[in-house]
């Protein structure tokens, strides 16, 4: 007993070291936070459509199929970076894609979509950013994967990349779709 | 000069803009207290009271709006935790997943004390168990004599 107890501090030390080294080795960014909404219903916000002549969407429109909901802004640099991926998702019809325009000026947002292309099926405008707070958004761009029951399954913070799409989103989307077939 | 120094010193402490403040000083004080305990998720080691990020500004406004509407402190904290998770609280909550965090230091203290007691007991026993042998006593007295001569 007396001897073995002296090994304890070393064991504790190596335990702590391992615990802290894992995220360094995995290169995970501690600033990226998991969403508090995972497996919960999407917030019920009534937001106006960005385009006056088009329809918007609310939580009920998210039912019935998997959807990506993307928060974007014309003033947001990284949003420009991820735009090609969004266009690709839209062209290849990978998954239904909805947009929430975050704290933006309507004209600026429309001009931005005219210039870069509009990948979204439907877009609503969150002018004051209150809806975004309900979603737990802390920095645009953010992308939420919603299942056919309207529950949040995954949240990606920062620009979408080919890699995030293939390695993070697609496996979950496949899983959700397989479940539907059962 | 001194006034300027004060200004430079005071500025980073408060990000709250004058027009954000509530007219009721009591409510405003509560708003400040709450804000100081809410993490700004954009600049993650600052509270929303310290931060100039737009999200922090929006959350400050939201806190004040809820206070004015008569919400309790816990209601406001719960509202934010529901949306952003426990990480938004600068004070980690006391619950099953954080027991180790809160009790950890106490456990380390107890283990440390236990080991200190063990070590002290052992060294005491060693010292008292073995009295000097006859040989050692002779060589010791010799050494002492030598010391006296010089």
Interface residues (C-beta under 8 A of the other chain):
Chain A: X2 X5 X6 X8 X31 X33 X34 X35 X36 X37 X103 X128 X129 X130 X133 X134 X135 X136 X138 X139
Chain B: X41 X42 X44 X54 X55 X58 X59 X62 X81 X82 X83 X84 X85 X87 X111 X114 X115 X118 X122
